[in-house]
Amino acid sequence: MKNKEFEPEKATGWLIATYIFAALGGYLGIFLGFFVYFAKVHVYDEDLDDYVKEYRFVDTHRMWGLIGGILAIISVVYWKYLYSQ
């Protein structure tokens, strides 16, 4: 039972940064991608008369954050392999 006043945010800026850092092979892309996927906020629920945790971002952006984090991991491994040769 969600609070009707709470609207999940859009994470477009975070996702752009995630994919830029993922392409460059940065660890920051991993962090940003998983931040978008796992971030939660405390929201007051009037039905329960208590605070509950809700995801901070929209579900589609959360999915793209997870994909970006996984691509960043693959990119880090690729760049480490490329520079070790």
Secondary structure, 3 states (H helix, E strand, C coil): CCCCCCCCECCHHHHHHHHHHHHCCCHHHHHHHHHHHHCEEEEEECCCCEEEEEECECHHHHHHHHHHHHHHHHHHHHHHHHHHC
